[in-house]
Amino acid sequence: MSSFNAHTPEGALIRRKYRTEYFVLVVSSGMHTESFPAASHSPSPTARQAHASHLGTEYVFGEFRLYPARKLLMLGERQVLLGGRAFDLLVALVGRAGEVISHQELLSAVWPASVVEENGLRVHMSALRKILGENRDEPWIVTVPGRGYSFSRPVQLRTAAAVHEAGQPWTPPSGGAAGGIRITRLIGREALSTELAGRLAGARLLMLTGPGGIGKSVLALTHAREHRGRYADGVYSVDFATLQDAAMVNATVGTALGVSLQAGDPVAGICRALQGMRALLVFDNCEHVLQPVSDLAARITAACKETRVLATSREPFGITAEQVLRVPPLALPGQADRLDCADALAVPAIALFVERAAANSHRFVLTNDNLPTVVDLCRQLDGLPLAIELAAARVEALGVEGLTLRLNDMFGLLTRSRRLADARHAALDAMLDCSFRLLDEVERTVLRRVSVFYAPFSLEAAVVVCADADIEPAAVLDAVLALEDKSMLTLETEQGVPRYRCLNITRRYAAERLRQSEEAAEVARRHASHLHTVFLGARDGIVGRSLSQWQRQYGGLSADLLAALDWSFGLGGDVLLGVELCASVPLQVIELGMIGAFCDRVEQALDRLDGMADSSAKARSETRLACMWALATTHVSLSHERRAPIAARLARMSVEAVLPDERPLVLAAMCVAAFTLGDYARIGRLAGRALRDGEGRGYRADLSAQLTQVLADRWSALSLHFLGFHRRAREHAIKTLQSGLPSGSTQALGPISLRVSMGVVLSRIDWLEGAVDAALARVLQVVSVAEDEHPLGLAMALGLGLAPVALWRGDDALAHETVEKLDALARRHALSFWCDWARYLRAFLAPAGEAHDRETESPELGDAPPMMLELAATVRPGLVPKDLLAASTGTLWCGPEASRLLAERARAGGEAPAEVEAGLARAFVQAQTQGALSWELRCAMSLARLWEAGDRVDEAAALLGNVLARFDQGYDSTDLRQASALQDTLERRSGGHESR
């Protein structure tokens, strides 16, 4: 076969003549050209011969074709996937077909630099036989005992030219591409791929832009491969990735087209060659040669109306004919999404990680246990395909957990062998180095400085942090816009307001360069000062707006806040600024999963305050910080020792002594602290003083005074209910709901709305007063409202509202469903208090005896919060020791039931009937005093059973019948069914007695 050189004039003529038959890939690093036949044409003999020089030797056996130089095995028109060792083993056997090759020769050929035992050879040989599909009657490979192996089937040796002259077209493997890019199955790009095809059908020039590693090249080359039938004159792809000399752009494209370029105007020759051609040009990785490639693309699209140009770059060309399609990261699950493995595999970023991890590690399987870690990992990698693939390659060595723990060293960790990829895609830092070098000095400086932002930031925020004597505000604005053009920042628009964000990987890269600079401390100071200003405005900005509206503007700043506080309290930071920043934070800014971390910083701020001189500013900061800590930890399980120091600070405060605008916060914090300890009487005293202070003004005073009054009514309702004064509690709850304050104003004190908190109280009161069905209907409505508001409100609705009502009704199915929902919610948002609450509730769902037998089902109630002990006494008294049960009697909402249970235990223990009756009578009177008809019913049943046993059937029937007659609903609840059955029994016995 004669040789062929694409760079000779003859080669150029052949390529020009047969240009309609090729899909051409040009790799600029070595000026290497690969030619692929177009979908609808058969290459001529001359073209086949031209193409053959790149195919090399071909071995044909059966329906298999083996191309050693290409690392390619074909079965008919399908590529057979082989591992590297198995492929080398097959080449060694086929190359000496019919000969016996010793074990040592094969080991030396396949593992030349390694010591491998014969067992390893046998394993690979077995795998190879399976791939070839051999059987015992007609083996491909024969084992010769004591000697080695032999390839036993006929093998035909051909040159590539002979193959094509015989009329067998060569189909490029689906994995082939330029520049080290592997064209693999596109995951999560279906819609984008369809949009690309549609837009390119009507546009002469389409630019795919996005940050490095986002998958632009794969998307472009996949389109070229799958749609080459559209282009009758072929597809030509030129990869500029490693082209060092911009002056060589035209020559590189000319080589791809097989065109001899004119010295004076080389572009004219390219345009003449393309005129009249229905062809696709793929210009890949243009960012570092942007100007010459954009000039060339502009000339081509102007002169060649049938030719299409598809380009990829980290920034657009910026020319008239260009349309831009931005390639986004792969989709990630939402923060609130609850996924199982099947759901997760439908999320593109997770699907890519799982596919690549499984390919790299036979031990990796996605399970419900490792799913949260995989989701967190993909989020940290921003859904960036390159980063996900690099991470997946480390799963075999580190495991998913180990990989996630080591992501702080992201750039040292996420690398791969440079044999497997071009230098740009061998490591994250190499990819970002390439992008960083393409920026001008101002852009680099601005990128370093905006790396202090974790959340999306506005242009105004960028100016505050980045502008200084060297860089004017206008230059900062220009740089931010340029960085977005160059895919170093992403643009997010919320209600028409543009905000910019660094992808996590880019931010970490830029932050490391900021850390190495001399300006790191000053930039951190500006960032902390900016946040302080933002939070002061946010505290006032919530009034008149819904919580969801407010959070859209100010939410998501937790990570920025923690970073600013860490700098402030760290070496070389600004302690005073840190204290002021910490004290300025509205609680709604703190994301649920970061409450613990924020409270740690509050404690740091309080420690720093203790070392400062006394002043009014210090006192105000201490008050606010202690109150914020108390409110933030309401839904966090903490030991008494951890809470004691803050409780001591709160005990020294007085609501009346603080400034009016701080009084709502102080009142709320003091009441929360007392509620956590079960000190309902203290709550009543605090709320009562606040109510008396506001008497005569109602809700007509300034907003702070109005908020204080609403809080006083709210906490009065809670206090009175838990102390057993349900009628008065209902009055305060209704008054709270009718306050008529401006929208969003009560949200300034916390994320749980009045509709939820007061709805929970009213539903509990409904049940206690005998409105059993109304209680269920109300609490289900409260849960529905809470589902549209805040997770903390939903936790309260489920844990303090729906679960108790379901348990009191005896509806185990609803109770089970509610507890599981609460547990999932608490785990998802790291709400440790509610996780514990769900654990206690789950124990209540099991029979009491069984729960005692299982430690996992019977948590130690001695460590439970007071509210849980009170609830346990009313639903699973068998779990509550006698001393704890006795502590629940007295003036508490559960007092009548606890007293009844103690009397029942006394009866079971052999106590005299008169003593038992006295105890039950006291419980009955207490229930009547509270207006708790449901407790009256239980007391009446206990007394009726006692009297029945003492042959006082008529009295028993009269008492129970009188209480039952006062119910007008709830007949399917356990208590009422049991009471009705007992009443029927008593009436039958009473009738029988009278007849005698």
N, C-alpha and C positions, 0 to 999 in steps of 0.2 A: 504494500500500500504506500502510495506516495505521501510525503509529508505536506502539511498545510500550515501556513502562518497567516493569521488574521491581520497582521500588521503590514504585510507586503501589499503592493498595488494589486497583485493578482487576488490576494485574499479579500481586499476591499471590494473588488469587482464581483467576486463570488458572493460576498455577503450582501452587496447592494442588489445583485440580480435576484437572489433568493431571500430577500428580506421578509417576504410575506410568510415565510415558513418557520420563523423563529420566535421563541421567547428568550430574550438575551439578558443575561445577568453579567454585569461588569463590576468586579471588585477592584476599587481604585488602588488598593495597597500594592497589588502586584500586577496590575493591568491584566488580570486573568478574566477571560471571557468564556461564559458558558452559554450554549445555545439550546433552546428547547423548542420542539416543533409546535406550531400553532394548532389549535384544536381541530380545525377543519381542513387541513392540508396534508399532503404526503410529500416529504422532501424529495427533490430530484437526486439522481445519483451523485452529481457533483456536490450538492449541498450535504448529502449524507457523508460523503468522503470528508468534507470540511469539518463536519461535526465529529467524525470518528476519532480524531486525534485526541479528544478529551475523554473518550471512553476506554481506550486501552484494550487489554486482553479480556476475552469473554470465554467462560467455560459453560457448556450446555450439557446437562444430564437430565434425562426425562423431560419434565416440563419446567425444570429449574434453569435459571440463567444466573451465573455468578460473575460479578465484576469486582475483582480484587482491589483495583486502584480506587474504586468509588465506595468501597465498603458496602456493597449493595448485593442482595440476593433477591431475585424476582421469581415468583411462581405464577406463570402466565403474565397477566398484567398487574398483579398484586405484589407489593413489596413485603418480604418476609423479615420480620424484626428479629435480629440476633444480637446477643451481647458481644462485646469486643473479643473476649477470649474464645467464645464459640465460633465466631466468624474466622478468626485466625486459624483455629483448629481445622475448620472446613477447607480453607484455602490450602493448608499444608497437605491434607489428605487428597483433595481433588487434583492438586498439582502433580501428584505422584500416584495417580489412580492405577490400581493393579499391583502396586508394590506393597510389600510389608514394611511399615515404618515403625521403628522401635519406640518403646515408651520414652526413652531418653531423648531421641531425636524430636519427638513431638513436644516434650517438655522444654527443650532448648529453643524450639521454634516459636512456641507460644508464650513461654515465661522465661525469656533470655536472662533476666536480671534477678530472678527470684528462685528460692528453693521451695519446690512444690512436691508434695508427696503424690504417689500414684493414685491414691484415693481421690484427690482433686481432679486428676485427669479422667478417672472413671465417671465422676459426677458430670463433668462437662460433656463427655462422650455420650452419656445416657440422655442428657438434655438435647444434644444435637440430633440423636436418633429420633427422639420424639418430634422434634421440629420437622424433620424430613419425612415423618410419617411412615417409617419402614415397618415391614412385618417379617415374620420368621422365614416365610417362603422366599421372599425377595428382599434380602437386607441390602441397605446402602453401604453399611460399614461392617466388616467382618473382624471379629476378634481372633487373633492367631495366638493360642496359649503359649506363654513363655517367650514370645517374640514381639508382638505389638498389634497394630491395627492396619487394615487395608481397605481402601475404597474400592468396592467390588463391581460397581455398575459402569457401563460405558460412558466415557466423557468425550465430548467433541470440543476441540480448541478452535476458537475463531478470533479473528480480529474484528474490531467494531465495524470497519467498512464492509466486511463480508456480511455481517449481520444485516446492515441496512440495505445493502445491495440485494439481499435475499428478500427484501420487502417486509422486514419485521421492525416496525417503528419502536423507538425507545421512548418510554414514558418517564419523565423525571420523577424521582421519589418525592413524596409529599413533604418530607423533612428538609429538602434541599433549599438553600437560600444563600444570599450573599452576606459577607461581613460577619460570619459567625452566628447569624440569627437563625434559629430553628423555627420553621413554620410548623406549628403544632395545632391541635384542635383549639379553635377559638372558644373561650369560655366567657359567657356574659357579654359578648360583643355582637350578638345576633342583630339587635335593633340598629346598632351603630354601623354594622356592615351593610345592612339594607339601606340605611340613609346614605352611606358613602356611594353605593352603586347608583342610587337614584339621583344624587346630586351630580355625580360625574357624568351621567348621561346627558345632562343639560349644561354643564360647565366645561370650559376648555382647560381650566386650571383649578385644581382643588388641593388645598394645603391641609395636611393633618398636623396639628400642633399639640403639644403637651410636654410635660417634664420628661427627662430621661428615664427610661425603664418603664414607661407607661404602656408600651406595646404598639407604637406607631408603625414601626417597620413591619412587624408581623401582620398587622391589619392591612397595610398597603400591599405586601407581597401575597397575602392570601387572596385579596381582591384580584390581583393580577393573574394568579393561578386559576382561580375559579371562574373568572369572566373573560379569559383570553379569547373565547369564541366570538366575543363582541367585536374584536379588533382583527379584521381580515388581514391586515398587513403586519400583525405581530405585536408583541409586547417586549419592551426593552427596559431593563432595570439597571440603574447606575447607582452604586453605593459610594458616597463621598466620604465615608466615615474616617478613613485613614489618609485621605488626600492631604498632603502637607502644603502643597503649592497651589494657591487659588488660580494661578495663571494656567494650570493644567486642566481646569474644568472643561473647557471646550474640547480639548484633545481627548479627554476621557469619554465624553459623550460621542465624539466623532468615531472613536474606536468601537463603541457599542453598535453604532449604525454602519460601520464599515465604510466610512466616508473619508476621502482625502481632503484635508482642510486647506483653504487658501491662506497664505501668509498674511495678507492685508486684512481680510474680513472672514475669519474662520466660521463665524456664526452663519454667514450667508450660505456657505456650503452645507451646513447642517439643515438650514431651512429649505434649500433646494431639494435635498434628499428626502425630506419629509412631506413636501408638497404633494397633495393628492392622496396621501396615505391615511388609511384608517388604522392608526396605531396608538398604543398607549406607552408613554414614557413615565417610568417610575424613578423620580429623583429622591434618593433616600439619604437621610442624615445630612441635611444641607446647612445646618446652623453655623458652622465655622467657615463656610464659603458662600455665605448668604447672598452677598452682592453680585458676584459673577453668575451664580446660578439663577438669581432672580432676573438679571438682565437677559440671560439666555432664554429663560422661560417666557419672558415678555415678548421677545422676538419670535419665538416659535408659535405662541398662541395667536399673535397678530398675523403671521404669514401663513400658517397651516391650519385651516379651519376644521379639518377632519381629525386632526391629531389632538389627543388629550394628554395632559400632564398631571400626574398625581405625585405630590411632593410630601416629604416628611421633614419637620424641623421643630426645634424648640421655640421658634418664633416665626411669624408669618413673613412672606416676602414684602408685603405692603405695596403691591402694585395693583393697577386698576382691574385687570382681568381676574384677579385671584378671589376665590371663595375659600373661607376658612372653616374647618370642622375640628373642633377641639375634642381630643380624646380624654375622657375623664378616667379617674381611678375605677377599679372594679367595685361594684356595689357591695356595701357592707350591711349587716343587719342593724336595725334601729336600736337605740339604747333600751327601749321598752319592750322589744320583741322577745317573746318566749319561744325558743326553738327546741325541737327535738332533732335527732340526726337527719331524718328525712327532710325536714324543713331547711336545715342548715345547708344541705347539699344543693338546694335550689338557689342559694346565695352565691353569686359568682366568685367573690374573693375566697370564701371558704371552700367552694368546689375546686378551685385551682390549687389551693394549698393541699387539700386532701389527695387530689390526683397526683401531684408531684411528690408528696411525702410518701404515698404508697409505692410509687415507682422507685423511690430511693431507699425505702426500708420495708422489708417484708414483714416486719413486726408491727408497723403502724396500722392501726385501725381506728376510725373515728367512733367514739363511744359517748354515751351521755355523761360519763365522768370527765373525759378530757375535752368535751365540746366547749365549755366556758373558757378554757385556756386557749383553745384554737381561735375562738371568736376574739378574745382579747389580743392575741398575737396579730391577727389580721387587721384589727383596728389600729394597733400601734404601727403597723406597716402601711397604713393609709390606703389599703387596697391596691398598692403599687405592684403590678405583676412581677417585675424583676425582683423586687425585695421579697415577695412571697416565694418565688422559685428559689432564691438563694437561701431563704430560711428553711424551706422544705428539704433542701439538700443536706441540712445539718441535723435532721430529725434522727437519722440512724445513730449518730454519734452522741447526741445530747438528750434526745427525747423532747417532747413538746414542753413539759414543765421546765426542764433545764434550759431549753432554748429561750423561753420567755424570761426566765430569771437573768439571763445573760444579755438581754437586749440593750442594757446600758452601754455595753461595748458594741453597739450596732455595727460600726464600720470595721472593727476588727473581726467581727463574727461572720458577717454576711459577705463572704467571698467564695469564689470557686476557682478551680484550676484554670489557668489561662489557656490550657489546651482545649478547654471546652467552650471558649467564647473569645471574642475579640477583647482587647484590653478595656474598652469602654464598658463592657458588660460583665467583666470578671469580678467586680467588686463595687459596692455602693459608692465608696469614696472616690474611686476612679471615675465613675459616671458623673458625680457632682463636681469633681475637679475640672472635668471637661467643660461643664456648664459655667462654672465660676470664672474660668479663664476668658470666657467670651464676654464678660461684663466689663463696662468701663469702671474707673476707680470710684466714682460717686455711687454707682449702682452696687458695687461690692460693699461699700461702707454702709449704705442704707440697708442692704440685705443682712449684714452683720447685726445692725442695731435693731431691726424689727424682729430678730430672732428671740427677743425677750417676750414677745407676745405669744401666748399659747392659744388664745382664742382669736377669732377673726377681729380685725381692727379697722377703724375708719381712717380716711386720709388725714383727718384732724389729729387723731391719735399718733399717726406716723410722724406728723410734723412736730408734735410736742416732744416725742422721744428722739427723733433723728436730727432735727435742725439745730445748728449751732453757728459759731462764728465762721466756720469753714464751709458749711452747706446751708444755703438759704432755704426758706420754706418752699419756694417755687421749685428749687432743684430737687427737694425731697419728693414733691408731688410728681414731677417728671420721672424720677427714678422709680417710684412705686408703679407708675403706669408702664414703664419700660420693663420692669421685672415681671409684671403680669403678662406682657406681650411675649416675654422670653420664657414663660412657663415656670419661673422661679417662685411666683406667687399665684394663688388662684383667687378668682373673683367670685364672691357670693353676694347675692342681692336679696335683702329682706325688706319687703314692703317698699321697694323702690330705693332703698338706701344701700349704696355699694360698700362692701366690706371685703378686706383682703386677708388671706391666710397663707401661712407657710405650711406645706405638708410637713408632717412630723419629721420625716427623714431629712428634708431640706433644712428645717429649723434646727435640728441637732447639728447638722454639718456647719451651718452659719454660726450657731451658738459656740461651737468649739473654736471657731476663728475669732469670735468676739472675746472669748475667755483669754485667748493668747495675745490680745491687743492691749494697749494701755488705756483704752477708753471704757473698759468693761464696767468699772465701778460707777462712773458718771452716767452711763446709759441705764444701769440698774436703778440709780437714784431717780432719774427722770421717770422711769417706768413706775416706780412705787409712788411717786408724787402724783403722777397722772391717775393712777388707780384711786388714790385718796380723793382727788377731785371728783372722779366719776361716782364714787360711792356716796359722797355727800349729796350729790345731785339725785342719785337713785333713791335715797331715803325719802326725799320730798316728792320724787316723780311718781311714786306709786299711787298717790291720792288721786281719785277720779279715774283710775284705770283698773281693768281686771288684772288678776295675777298673771294670766297667760300673756297679755299684752306687755306687761312690765318685764316679764322674764325673756320675751323675745328680744328686748333691747339690752337688758343687763345680765341675763343668765349666761351660764357657761364661763364665768370669770374665775372659778375656783382655782384652777391651775395657775393662772396669772397671780392671783392673790397669794397662794402658798409660796410661789417662787419669790415674790417681792418681800414677803415676811421673812423668808429664810435668808435673803440677802441682808435685810435690815438688822436682824438679830445675829448675823454671822460676823466673822472677822472682817473689820473694815467697813461694816455697814453703818446705818444711821438708826440707832435705837429709838430715838424720839419719834422719828418719822414712822418707824414700824409700829410703835404703840398707837400713834394717831391713826394710822391706816387700819390697824386691827379694830380699833374702837369705832371706826366709821362704817364698818361693813353691815349692810342689811342682811338679816339671816337668810332671806330668800335667795341670795347669791350663792350660798353654799350648797353644792350638789350633795345629794344624800350619801353617796359613797365616800365623801370627803369630810363628813362631819367630825369624825375622830381626829383626822389630821388638823382640821381647823382648831378644834378645842385644845390640841397640844400647843398650837401657836398662841392661843389666848392665855394659857397658863404661863408660857414664856413671857408674854407681854406683862402679865401681872407680876411676875418675878422681877422684871426690869423696873416696873413702877415702884416696887417696894424699896428700891435703892435710890429713888429720887427724892428730892426735897418736897415737903408738903406744899401744896398749892391748890387753888380751886380747880385748875385744869387737871391736876393729878386726881383729885377726888371725882371729877366728872368721868374721867377715863376709867378709873377703877369701878365706878358704879356701872357704867355701860358694859365693860368687859365681863364683870361677874354676872350681870344679868344675861348677856348673850350666851355665856357658857351654860348657865342653868337652862335657858330655853333650847339651846342647840342639843343638849344631852337628854332632853325629855324622852326621846325614843331610842336611847342608847343604854344598854345594860352596863352599869358601873358599880364598883364596890362602894360600900359606905366610906371606906378610907379615902377613896378618890373624890367623893363628893363633899367630904367634911370641910376642907379648906374654903371652898366656894360658899358652902352653907354658912360658915362662920362670917364671911364677908357680908353675905346678904342679911344675916341677923343684926349686924351693926347699922343697917340702913333703915331709913324711914321714908315711906312714900311721900309724906308731906314735906320732908326736908329737901327733896330734890327739886330741880327746876320743873315748871309745869310740863314742858315738852318731853321730859324724860319720865314722867310719872306713869304713863301707860306701860312702858317697858319694865319699870321697877315693880309695879303691881303684878304684872304677868309673871315675872321671874320669881317673885316671892310665892305666889300662888302655886306655880309649877313645882317649886322646891317642896312646898308643904304637901302637895298632891302626891308626889313621888314617895313621901314618907307615910302617906295615909293619914296626915294630920288635917282632917276636914274641918275641925273646929277652928284652927288657925286661919284657914282659907276664909271661913265665915267672918272672922274678926277683921281680917284685912279688907275684904270686900265691903263689909258693913261700914268701916271707917270711910272708905272711898265714896260710898253711897251717901253717907251723911254729909260729907264735905261738899257734895254736889247738889244737895237738896235745894230746891227752889230754882235751880238753873236748868234742870232737866237736860235736854240736848241742844240748848240754845247758846251755850257758851262756845269758846273757841274749840277748834278741832281736837286739841290734846285733851281738854277737859271732857269733851264728848266721848272720846275714845276711852278715857278712864272710867266714865260712867257705864259704857257698854261692857267693858271688861269686868267691872264690879258686878253688873247684873249676870254676866256669863258665869263668873266664878261663884256667885251666890247660888245660881241654879245648880251647879255641880256640887257645891258644898252641901246644900240643903238636901239634895237627892241622896247623896251618900250618907247623910246623917239621918235619913228616914223621914224628912219633912217634904213629902212628895207634892202635896198641893201647893205649897209655897214655892217649891222648886219649879213647878210648871208655870206659875205666874211670872217668875223671873226669866225663864226660858222664852216665853212668848214675848215678853217685853224686849228682850234682847233682839229677837228676830224682827221686831217692829221698830227698831231704832231709827231707820230711815237715814243713815249716814251716807255720805257720798260714796259712789262705787269705788271699791278697792281700798277704802280707807282702813277698814279693819284688817286687811291683809298686811298692813304695815307691821302688825304684831305677830305674824306667823302665817304659815301656809294653809292651816286648817280653817275652812270657812265657818261662819256662824251657822249656816244651814246644816252643815255636817255635825258640828259639835253639839248644838242644841237639839238637832234631830235625833242623835243617839240618846241623849238624856230623856227626851220626850217618849221615845219608843220603849225605853226601860220602864218609865213611869206608867205608860199604857199597860204593860204586862202586869206590873205589880198591882195596879188598880183594878185588874180583872178584864181589861179590854184586850184579850189575848190575840184575836185576829187583827184588830187594829194595830197592835204593836208590830206584828209581822209585816203588815202592809206598809207601815210607816218606815220601818228600818230597811226594807227592800228598796223603797224610794230613796232613802238616804244613801244607800250603797250605790245606786244608779247615779246620783248627783256626784258622789265622791269619785267615781270612776272617770268622770270628765274633769276633775280638778287636780288634786295633788296626791301622790302616793301615801303621804302621812295621814291625810284625811281618810283615804280608803282603808288604811290599816286600822284606824280608830273605829270606823264604821263596821268593819268585819270583826275586830277583836273585842270591842266593848259593846257593840250593838247586835249584829246579826248572830254571832256565835252564841252569846248568852241566851237570846230569845229562842233560838233553835233548841238549845239544851233544855231550857225551862219547859218548852212545849213537848219535849220528848221526841223531837224530829231528828233522829240520828243521821238519816241520809243527808239532810240539809246541813247539819252540824259538821259532818265529815267533809262535805263539799266546801264549806266555808273555811274550815281549818286548813285544808290543802291550799286553797286560794290565798289565805293569809300567809302561810308558810312560803309559798312561791314568791309572793310580793316582797316579803321581808328579806328573803335571800337575794332576790334580784337587786334590791336597793341597799343591802348591807345594813338593815335595821335590826340591830342585835336585840333590842328590847322586844320587838314583835316576833323575832325568831324564838326567843324564850317563851313568849306568850303562847305561840302556836304549839310549842313542845308541851307545855302544861295542858293546853286544851286537848291535845291528842290523847293524853293519858286519861282525860275525863271520858273519852269516848269508849274506852274499854270497860268491861265489868270491873267493879272495884276490887274483887278478890284477885282476878287475873292481873290487874295493874300492879297490885302489891307483889305479885310473883315475878314480875319483869322489871328489872331496874330501868330498862330503856323506856318503859311505858309509865313509870312512876317516879317522876322527878322529885327531888327533895324539896318539899314545900316549905321547909324552914327557911330557905333562902329566897322564897318567892316574894314578890311585892305584895303589900297589904291587899290591894284590889283583887289579886289572884287568890289569896287565902279566903277572902270574902266570897268570891264566886265559887270556889271549890266547896265551901260549906253548903251552897245551895244546889249543887248539881252532882257532886260525888263526895258526900260527907265521909264515906269510908276511907278516903285518902287522907283525911285531916285528923291529926292526933287530938286527943281530948283537950290538952292545954291550949292549942291553937284554936280549937272550936270554941272554947270558953271565951277566948279573947275577942271573938266575933259577936258575942252577945252585947246587950246594952243598947245604947242609942246609935245604932248603925242600921243602914238599909236592910242588911241581912240578919239583924238581931233577932226578930221573931223566929226565923227559920233555924238559926243556930240554937236558940233556946229550946225549940221543939225537938231538935235532934239530940240535944243533951238529955232531955227527958226520955226520949225513946231508948237511948243507950242505957240510962238508969233502969228502965223497965226490963231491958234485955239482960241486965246484970243482976236482976232479982230484987230491985228496989221495991219498997212497999207501994201498992197501987195509989194510996192517998198522996204520997210524995210525988209520984209520977204525975198524977192528976194536977197537983198544985203547979208543977213546972209547966205542964201543957196549958193550964189556964193562964199563967203569966204570959206565955208566948202568944196565946190567942188575944189577950187584951192589948198586948204591944202591937200586934198586927192591926187590930181595930184602930188604935191610936194613930198609926201611920197611914191608915186608909189603904193598906195593902191587902186587898181582897184575895189575891192569889195565896198569900201566906195564911190568911184566915182559913182558906179551904184546906190547906195541908194540916193546919192545927186541928180543924174540925174533924178531919179523917182520923187523925191520931187519937183524939178524944173519943170518937165514935167507936173505934176498935177497942179502946180500953174499957169503955162502958159496956160494949157488947160482951166482952169477956166477963164482966161483972154482972151480967144479966140485967143491964140497964138499957135494954134495946129501945124502948120508947124514947127515952131521952136522947139516945144516940141518933135515932132517925129524925127526931125533931130538930136537933142542932144542925146536922148535916143538910137536911132538907132546906132549912132556913138560909144557909150560906149558898147552896146550889141555886136557889131561886133568884139570887141577885146577879147571876151570870146570864148574859144574853148572847154570848158568842164563845168560840173556842171549844166547841163540843168534841172536836176530833183530837184535842191535845191529851197527853197522857194523864195529867192530873184530873181533868174533868171526866175522862172515861173511867178511871179508877174510882172516882168519887160516885159517879152514877151507878157503877156496878155494886159498890158497897151499899149505896142507898137502897137499891133494889133488894139486896139481901136483907137489910135491916127491916124494910117494909114487909117482906114476906114473913120474917120471924115475928114481927110485931103483930101482924094479922093472925098468925097461928096462935100466938099467946092469948089474944083477945078471945078467939073462938073457944079456947079451953075454959 
